[in-house]
């Protein structure tokens, strides 16, 4: 997968939150993908579980903003960003892994309590 396509996926992900658009999430992720947010918690596996997870986040008013340059390697991209939810901000690094069709097969979010603060 080309670097430009990986970076475009990051941009679309941020756009999904900006517009609370689950259709973008459906387009980005493979049907059998997994989302582990944060790493160490039970993964959301499959499109319906993933959409339910993101519907909750978007319903809470979460918005995202990149805080650094995404890094691409192999079939993956890692990107730092800030999650802004009314009353709270959190610094996160997500890692997307892609299949040959360019769909996200795995999203792992790296953050912990020390990465959040009141806004």
C-alpha positions in Angstrom: 0.0 0.0 0.0 1.3 3.4 -1.0 2.2 6.0 1.7 -0.3 8.5 0.2 -3.2 6.0 0.6 -2.2 5.4 4.3 -2.1 9.1 5.0 -5.5 9.5 3.2 -7.0 6.9 5.6 -5.8 8.9 8.6 -7.4 12.0 7.1 -10.6 10.2 6.5 -10.6 8.8 10.0 -10.3 12.4 11.4 -13.1 13.5 9.0 -15.3 10.7 10.3 -15.2 12.2 13.8 -15.5 15.8 12.5 -18.8 14.8 10.8 -19.9 12.0 13.1 -20.0 9.8 10.0 -20.1 6.1 10.5 -20.2 5.5 6.8 -16.6 6.7 6.6 -15.7 4.2 9.4 -17.5 1.4 7.4 -15.5 2.4 4.3 -12.2 2.4 6.1 -12.4 -0.9 8.0 -12.4 -4.5 6.7 -15.5 -6.5 7.7 -13.4 -8.7 10.0 -11.2 -5.9 11.5 -10.4 -5.4 15.1 -10.2 -2.3 17.3 -8.4 -2.4 20.6 -8.9 1.0 22.3 -6.9 1.2 24.5 -4.3 -1.5 24.0 -4.9 -4.2 26.7 -8.7 -4.0 26.7 -11.0 -6.4 24.9 -11.0 -5.8 21.2 -14.1 -4.9 19.2 -14.1 -7.4 16.3 -16.2 -7.2 13.2 -17.9 -4.3 11.5 -21.0 -4.2 13.8 -18.9 -4.2 17.0 -16.6 -1.6 15.5 -19.4 0.7 14.4 -21.1 0.4 17.8 -17.8 1.4 19.5 -17.4 4.4 17.2 -21.0 5.4 17.5 -20.5 5.7 21.2 -17.4 7.8 20.8 -19.0 10.1 18.2 -22.1 10.3 20.3 -20.1 11.7 23.2 -19.0 14.5 20.9 -15.4 13.3 20.4 -13.4 15.3 17.8 -9.8 14.5 16.7 -6.8 16.7 15.7 -3.4 15.5 14.6 -0.6 16.6 16.9 2.3 15.3 14.8 3.3 13.7 11.6 2.0 10.2 10.8 4.7 7.5 10.4 4.3 4.8 7.7 6.2 1.5 7.7 5.3 -1.7 6.0 1.5 -2.2 5.9 0.9 0.2 8.8 0.6 3.9 9.8 1.0 5.3 13.3 -0.3 8.8 14.1 -0.4 11.0 17.2 -3.5 13.0 17.8 -5.6 14.7 20.5 -9.1 13.6 21.3 -11.3 16.4 22.4 -14.5 15.5 24.3 -16.5 18.2 26.1 -14.7 18.8 29.3 -11.7 16.5 28.5 -8.7 16.2 26.2 -6.6 13.1 25.7 -3.3 12.4 23.8 -3.4 9.2 21.8 -1.3 7.3 19.3 -3.2 5.0 16.9 -1.7 2.3 14.7 -3.6 1.1 11.7 -2.6 -2.1 9.8 -4.0 -2.5 6.3 -4.8 -5.5 4.1 -3.9 -5.7 0.4 -7.3 -4.1 -0.5 -6.3 -1.0 1.5 -8.8 -1.6 4.4 -7.9 -1.3 8.0 -7.6 -4.7 9.6 -6.4 -3.7 13.0 -6.6 -0.4 14.9 -4.7 -0.3 18.2 -4.9 2.9 20.4 -2.1 3.7 22.8 -3.1 5.8 25.8 -3.6 5.6 29.5 -5.0 7.7 32.4 -1.8 9.8 32.4 -2.6 11.0 28.9 -5.9 12.7 29.7 -6.7 16.0 31.3 -9.6 18.4 31.9 -10.2 20.9 29.1 
